[in-house]
């Protein structure tokens, strides 16, 4: 009898956990798809954004408060530039696979960042 009660309690807890995580996933999906303006990135890393935007056929694909995605119109190749607590993270993605990823501290010079991301073909 005790085993049945434990199994029922485990199933109920599992259902509650799944419900809560589904709600969190819905909120996260909505937050990720909500456009905005990346003011911090534009203020501190405008030279980097301009460098990436000036690549042939590149344009801003998506922008929100903490991330800018710049790449080809078809989305097969892009740079994802995002800020985090310690600096800026940049990822170069080609055909849904991360080719190269960089993490730079806040005090990193934009010229050095441009030099590093310019090495990728």
MARVEX-244954 format. One record per atom (N, C-alpha, C): residue in one letter; atom name; x, y, z. Coordinates in Angstrom, 2 decimals. Layout:
BEGIN
   aa   at      east     north        up
    A   CA         X         Y         Z
...
END
This chain:
BEGIN
   aa   at      east     north        up
    X    N      0.82     -1.20      0.00
    X   CA      0.00      0.00      0.00
    X    C      0.87      1.26      0.00
    X    N      1.95      1.24      0.79
    X   CA      2.84      2.40      0.85
    X    C      3.48      2.69     -0.51
    X    N      3.80      1.62     -1.26
    X   CA      4.41      1.82     -2.58
    X    C      3.45      2.52     -3.53
    X    N      2.21      2.19     -3.47
    X   CA      1.21      2.81     -4.34
    X    C      1.09      4.30     -4.03
    X    N      1.08      4.64     -2.76
    X   CA      1.00      6.05     -2.37
    X    C      2.25      6.80     -2.84
    X    N      3.42      6.20     -2.68
    X   CA      4.67      6.83     -3.14
    X    C      4.67      7.01     -4.65
    X    N      4.20      6.03     -5.39
    X   CA      4.16      6.13     -6.85
    X    C      3.18      7.22     -7.28
    X    N      2.03      7.28     -6.67
    X   CA      1.04      8.33     -6.98
    X    C      1.60      9.71     -6.66
    X    N      2.26      9.85     -5.51
    X   CA      2.87     11.13     -5.14
    X    C      3.97     11.53     -6.12
    X    N      4.78     10.57     -6.56
    X   CA      5.85     10.85     -7.53
    X    C      5.26     11.30     -8.86
    X    N      4.19     10.66     -9.29
    X   CA      3.54     11.04    -10.55
    X    C      2.95     12.44    -10.45
    X    N      2.31     12.75     -9.34
    X   CA      1.75     14.09     -9.15
    X    C      2.85     15.14     -9.14
    X    N      3.95     14.87     -8.44
    X   CA      5.06     15.83     -8.41
    X    C      5.69     16.00     -9.80
    X    N      5.79     14.92    -10.55
    X   CA      6.33     14.99    -11.90
    X    C      5.43     15.84    -12.81
    X    N      4.13     15.68    -12.67
    X   CA      3.18     16.48    -13.46
    X    C      3.29     17.96    -13.10
    X    N      3.41     18.26    -11.83
    X   CA      3.56     19.66    -11.39
    X    C      4.85     20.24    -11.93
    X    N      5.94     19.48    -11.85
    X   CA      7.24     19.95    -12.37
    X    C      7.14     20.23    -13.86
    X    N      6.55     19.31    -14.62
    X   CA      6.41     19.52    -16.07
    X    C      5.56     20.74    -16.38
    X    N      4.49     20.95    -15.64
    X   CA      3.65     22.12    -15.84
    X    C      4.43     23.41    -15.60
    X    N      5.19     23.46    -14.53
    X   CA      5.97     24.65    -14.20
    X    C      7.04     24.91    -15.26
    X    N      7.76     23.87    -15.69
    X   CA      8.80     24.06    -16.70
    X    C      8.21     24.45    -18.05
    X    N      7.03     23.95    -18.38
    X   CA      6.38     24.36    -19.62
    X    C      6.04     25.84    -19.59
    X    N      5.56     26.32    -18.45
    X   CA      5.27     27.76    -18.29
    X    C      6.54     28.59    -18.45
    X    N      7.63     28.13    -17.83
    X   CA      8.90     28.85    -17.94
    X    C      9.36     28.86    -19.40
    X    N      9.24     27.75    -20.10
    X   CA      9.62     27.68    -21.51
    X    C      8.80     28.64    -22.36
    X    N      7.50     28.74    -22.08
    X   CA      6.65     29.67    -22.82
    X    C      7.11     31.11    -22.61
    X    N      7.41     31.48    -21.37
    X   CA      7.87     32.83    -21.08
    X    C      9.21     33.10    -21.74
    X    N     10.11     32.12    -21.72
    X   CA     11.42     32.28    -22.34
    X    C     11.29     32.41    -23.85
    X    N     10.44     31.63    -24.46
    X   CA     10.23     31.71    -25.92
    X    C      9.68     33.09    -26.29
    X    N      8.76     33.59    -25.49
    X   CA      8.18     34.91    -25.76
    X    C      9.25     36.00    -25.61
    X    N     10.08     35.89    -24.56
    X   CA     11.14     36.89    -24.34
    X    C     12.17     36.86    -25.46
    X    N     12.50     35.66    -25.95
    X   CA     13.50     35.55    -27.01
    X    C     12.98     36.07    -28.35
    X    N     11.68     36.04    -28.55
    X   CA     11.13     36.49    -29.82
    X    C     10.66     37.94    -29.80
    X    N     10.77     38.60    -28.67
    X   CA     10.33     39.98    -28.56
    X    C     11.46     40.92    -28.99
    X    N     11.24     41.67    -30.06
    X   CA     12.29     42.58    -30.51
    X    C     12.41     43.79    -29.58
    X    N     13.53     44.45    -29.68
    X   CA     13.79     45.64    -28.91
    X    C     15.00     46.34    -29.48
    X    N     15.64     47.14    -28.69
    X   CA     16.85     47.85    -29.14
    X    C     17.96     47.55    -28.15
    X    N     19.09     47.12    -28.67
    X   CA     20.25     46.77    -27.84
    X    C     21.05     48.02    -27.53
    X    N     20.55     48.83    -26.62
    X   CA     21.18     50.12    -26.32
    X    C     22.59     49.97    -25.78
    X    N     22.81     49.03    -24.87
    X   CA     24.14     48.86    -24.30
    X    C     25.15     48.48    -25.37
    X    N     24.79     47.51    -26.21
    X   CA     25.70     47.08    -27.27
    X    C     25.96     48.21    -28.26
    X    N     24.94     48.95    -28.62
    X   CA     25.11     50.05    -29.57
    X    C     25.96     51.17    -28.97
    X    N     25.84     51.37    -27.68
    X   CA     26.60     52.43    -27.02
    X    C     28.08     52.07    -26.88
    X    N     28.38     50.83    -26.52
    X   CA     29.75     50.44    -26.21
    X    C     30.48     49.71    -27.33
    X    N     29.74     49.08    -28.24
    X   CA     30.37     48.27    -29.28
    X    C     29.87     48.63    -30.69
    X    N     29.59     49.91    -30.91
    X   CA     29.07     50.36    -32.19
    X    C     30.05     50.07    -33.33
    X    N     31.36     50.21    -33.08
    X   CA     32.35     49.94    -34.12
    X    C     32.31     48.47    -34.54
    X    N     32.12     47.58    -33.60
    X   CA     32.05     46.15    -33.90
    X    C     30.79     45.86    -34.72
    X    N     29.67     46.43    -34.32
    X   CA     28.41     46.24    -35.04
    X    C     28.54     46.76    -36.46
    X    N     29.13     47.92    -36.63
    X   CA     29.32     48.51    -37.95
    X    C     30.23     47.63    -38.81
    X    N     31.30     47.09    -38.21
    X   CA     32.21     46.22    -38.95
    X    C     31.47     44.99    -39.49
    X    N     30.68     44.36    -38.65
    X   CA     29.96     43.16    -39.07
    X    C     28.89     43.52    -40.10
    X    N     28.20     44.63    -39.89
    X   CA     27.16     45.06    -40.83
    X    C     27.71     45.38    -42.22
    X    N     28.96     45.81    -42.28
    X   CA     29.57     46.19    -43.56
    X    C     30.08     45.00    -44.37
    X    N     29.97     43.80    -43.83
    X   CA     30.33     42.63    -44.63
    X    C     29.34     42.51    -45.78
    X    N     29.78     41.97    -46.91
    X   CA     28.89     41.88    -48.09
    X    C     27.60     41.12    -47.80
    X    N     26.50     41.75    -48.15
    X   CA     25.14     41.17    -48.03
    X    C     24.69     40.93    -46.59
    X    N     25.36     41.51    -45.62
    X   CA     24.96     41.35    -44.22
    X    C     24.00     42.46    -43.83
    X    N     23.05     42.11    -42.97
    X   CA     22.11     43.08    -42.43
    X    C     21.68     42.62    -41.05
    X    N     21.02     43.51    -40.31
    X   CA     20.52     43.14    -38.99
    X    C     19.30     42.24    -39.18
    X    N     19.40     41.03    -38.67
    X   CA     18.31     40.06    -38.78
    X    C     17.34     40.18    -37.61
    X    N     17.88     40.43    -36.42
    X   CA     17.05     40.51    -35.22
    X    C     17.80     41.28    -34.16
    X    N     17.07     42.05    -33.39
    X   CA     17.68     42.81    -32.30
    X    C     16.72     42.84    -31.13
    X    N     17.28     42.64    -29.94
    X   CA     16.51     42.79    -28.71
    X    C     17.42     43.46    -27.69
    X    N     16.95     43.60    -26.48
    X   CA     17.66     44.41    -25.48
    X    C     19.08     43.95    -25.20
    X    N     19.37     42.65    -25.30
    X   CA     20.70     42.17    -24.94
    X    C     21.42     41.44    -26.08
    X    N     20.88     41.48    -27.32
    X   CA     21.48     40.73    -28.40
    X    C     21.15     41.32    -29.76
    X    N     22.13     41.24    -30.66
    X   CA     21.92     41.63    -32.05
    X    C     22.39     40.47    -32.91
    X    N     21.58     40.11    -33.89
    X   CA     21.93     39.05    -34.84
    X    C     22.08     39.71    -36.20
    X    N     23.31     39.65    -36.76
    X   CA     23.61     40.29    -38.04
    X    C     24.13     39.22    -38.99
    X    N     23.54     39.14    -40.18
    X   CA     24.01     38.13    -41.12
    X    C     23.32     38.21    -42.46
    X    N     23.43     37.11    -43.19
    X   CA     22.80     37.01    -44.50
    X    C     21.29     36.94    -44.35
    X    N     20.59     37.45    -45.34
    X   CA     19.13     37.53    -45.27
    X    C     18.48     36.16    -45.09
    X    N     19.05     35.11    -45.69
    X   CA     18.46     33.78    -45.57
    X    C     18.73     33.14    -44.21
    X    N     19.59     33.75    -43.39
    X   CA     19.85     33.26    -42.04
    X    C     20.81     32.09    -41.96
    X    N     21.44     31.73    -43.09
    X   CA     22.37     30.60    -43.08
    X    C     23.71     30.95    -42.45
    X    N     24.01     32.22    -42.34
    X   CA     25.28     32.66    -41.77
    X    C     25.04     33.97    -41.04
    X    N     25.45     34.02    -39.77
    X   CA     25.25     35.26    -39.02
    X    C     26.19     35.32    -37.82
    X    N     26.33     36.54    -37.30
    X   CA     27.04     36.79    -36.05
    X    C     25.98     37.13    -35.00
    X    N     26.06     36.49    -33.86
    X   CA     25.20     36.82    -32.73
    X    C     26.06     37.55    -31.71
    X    N     25.75     38.81    -31.47
    X   CA     26.52     39.64    -30.54
    X    C     25.62     39.88    -29.33
    X    N     26.07     39.46    -28.15
    X   CA     25.24     39.63    -26.96
    X    C     26.10     40.07    -25.79
    X    N     25.47     40.84    -24.91
    X   CA     26.19     41.26    -23.71
    X    C     25.82     40.34    -22.56
    X    N     26.77     40.21    -21.65
    X   CA     26.53     39.46    -20.43
    X    C     27.23     40.21    -19.31
    X    N     27.14     39.74    -18.11
    X   CA     27.59     40.50    -16.95
    X    C     29.05     40.90    -17.00
    X    N     29.88     40.13    -17.65
    X   CA     31.31     40.41    -17.64
    X    C     31.83     40.99    -18.95
    X    N     30.99     41.16    -19.95
    X   CA     31.47     41.70    -21.21
    X    C     30.55     41.42    -22.37
    X    N     31.15     41.04    -23.49
    X   CA     30.38     40.77    -24.70
    X    C     30.77     39.40    -25.25
    X    N     29.78     38.68    -25.73
    X   CA     30.01     37.37    -26.35
    X    C     29.58     37.46    -27.80
    X    N     30.41     36.92    -28.68
    X   CA     30.12     36.94    -30.10
    X    C     30.25     35.51    -30.62
    X    N     29.26     35.08    -31.39
    X   CA     29.30     33.75    -31.99
    X    C     29.08     33.89    -33.48
    X    N     29.90     33.17    -34.26
    X   CA     29.72     33.11    -35.70
    X    C     29.06     31.78    -36.02
    X    N     27.87     31.84    -36.63
    X   CA     27.06     30.65    -36.89
    X    C     26.90     30.49    -38.39
    X    N     27.15     29.27    -38.86
    X   CA     26.97     28.96    -40.27
    X    C     26.17     27.67    -40.36
    X    N     25.04     27.71    -41.06
    X   CA     24.15     26.56    -41.22
    X    C     23.79     25.93    -39.86
    X    N     23.38     26.76    -38.94
    X   CA     22.92     26.37    -37.60
    X    C     23.98     25.70    -36.75
    X    N     25.23     25.88    -37.09
    X   CA     26.33     25.31    -36.31
    X    C     27.31     26.42    -35.94
    X    N     27.67     26.50    -34.67
    X   CA     28.59     27.54    -34.23
    X    C     29.99     27.21    -34.75
    X    N     30.52     28.12    -35.57
    X   CA     31.84     27.93    -36.14
    X    C     32.90     28.43    -35.18
    X    N     32.66     29.60    -34.59
    X   CA     33.64     30.20    -33.68
    X    C     32.87     31.03    -32.67
    X    N     33.40     31.06    -31.45
    X   CA     32.78     31.83    -30.37
    X    C     33.86     32.58    -29.61
    X    N     33.58     33.84    -29.29
    X   CA     34.51     34.67    -28.55
    X    C     33.82     35.25    -27.32
    X    N     34.61     35.46    -26.27
    X   CA     34.14     36.15    -25.06
    X    C     35.16     37.24    -24.76
    X    N     34.70     38.47    -24.69
    X   CA     35.57     39.60    -24.43
    X    C     35.12     40.30    -23.15
    X    N     36.08     40.76    -22.37
    X   CA     35.79     41.52    -21.15
    X    C     35.29     42.91    -21.54
    X    N     34.67     43.58    -20.59
    X   CA     34.13     44.92    -20.85
    X    C     35.21     45.94    -21.23
    X    N     36.41     45.76    -20.71
    X   CA     37.46     46.74    -20.99
    X    C     38.23     46.44    -22.28
    X    N     37.79     45.45    -23.03
    X   CA     38.45     45.09    -24.29
    X    C     38.23     46.20    -25.33
    X    N     39.28     46.54    -26.04
    X   CA     39.19     47.59    -27.06
    X    C     38.42     47.08    -28.28
    X    N     37.53     47.89    -28.84
    X   CA     36.78     47.47    -30.02
    X    C     37.68     47.06    -31.20
    X    N     38.83     47.72    -31.34
    X   CA     39.73     47.37    -32.44
    X    C     40.24     45.93    -32.30
    X    N     40.52     45.50    -31.08
    X   CA     40.96     44.14    -30.86
    X    C     39.84     43.14    -31.15
    X    N     38.62     43.49    -30.78
    X   CA     37.48     42.63    -31.05
    X    C     37.29     42.49    -32.57
    X    N     37.38     43.60    -33.28
    X   CA     37.24     43.58    -34.74
    X    C     38.34     42.73    -35.36
    X    N     39.55     42.85    -34.85
    X   CA     40.67     42.05    -35.36
    X    C     40.40     40.56    -35.18
    X    N     39.92     40.18    -34.00
    X   CA     39.69     38.77    -33.71
    X    C     38.56     38.18    -34.55
    X    N     37.44     38.92    -34.66
    X   CA     36.32     38.36    -35.43
    X    C     36.55     38.47    -36.92
    X    N     37.48     39.32    -37.34
    X   CA     37.81     39.46    -38.76
    X    C     38.60     38.29    -39.30
    X    N     39.13     37.46    -38.42
    X   CA     39.94     36.30    -38.86
    X    C     39.08     35.17    -39.45
    X    N     37.80     35.16    -39.14
    X   CA     36.91     34.08    -39.58
    X    C     36.54     34.31    -41.03
    X    N     36.58     33.24    -41.81
    X   CA     36.18     33.32    -43.23
    X    C     34.73     32.94    -43.39
END
